[in-house]
Amino acid sequence: MSLRSYSVNAEDGGSFSNVGGITVAQAALGVTARAQADIDAIADTTKIVFDIDTWEAGLLRIRSDGSEDDSNVLQLYIGKQGDHYMNIGQLTCLQGTQEGGNSTYLADSITPASEKALFDGEELSVTNEMGLYHFRTMGFDRLVVIVSTLASTTVYVDAVRAGK
């Protein structure tokens, strides 16, 4: 087994930044609903879209304002502005007990499903501590997050650029 080493390489000094919150569930996008126009048509309350054009990789942490063990399911789509997007993974995130600030708690268990191996998704799940999800960008410049199962009132995504 080989171990990989990653270091945070963010312009803001390595701090996680909140990239948005989702308050309304959105069904996972079918393969015929992943063009830029389809992404643009999704209501802002059901998606988070952020630029990753200068990133080699990204590190996500998930926060929510529900109860311990609430299970929120996130869908991650990656693409290029103006082009088509692809689903790179589905993450089931269980809310833990570590405070995340502003009356939120960090997801402690992140369980991936249907990941695309090319993007090398790696998760860290630690009971009642901060769970993390790492992915490579492979030259794409946008990440879209939707919540297909919303158990909390709001799910927040914090991100930091990561690289070698």
Steps between C-alpha positions, in 0.01 A plus 500: 500500500641838405430817695438829329603832643301818443563847627267796501604765249232768520524865406317596821765342721344155508172587669176331411256742338125456491402464134126486561200346666213290368149517648298303243561145377553444127476163330827367361554628146445247225751474219274708272485785755865588542564770239591852616143619427363224724736596784408868460128416515524335842380731778776657711349352818566149367859529374845629575723587204857611553812553294786254531694616194828559687473186711692176457276342762237600753414416857138524616342493843125490550303674775130490579255636753304186576538230763773247564503225236276691256585352161540749215585367153709723273558465126824644359523609135812628331524682168623792301308827482275492193543127442355180647540368855551148632415346835823412682339358811219477745584567866284398793594732785396431859492796734730457799534689828806720431386860474554665164407856600180700454278229656627231264671168552758330281427183310710227658424209272534547125412191299550518124304313236541486122829690505694549179847357569667749266429778752659296780240583764621429853294537813584533868229383738563537874222453757386839634796685350550682169452280193664607173477421129798548266477496119721585203371752246663352187497842330127568543407849621163468677357285777125477553351355819136409548334320790275222377392401854473787747451391861610832653362848444821616329813324378813715465810415300839635599794461261870557476734455208739212555796379304840343518 
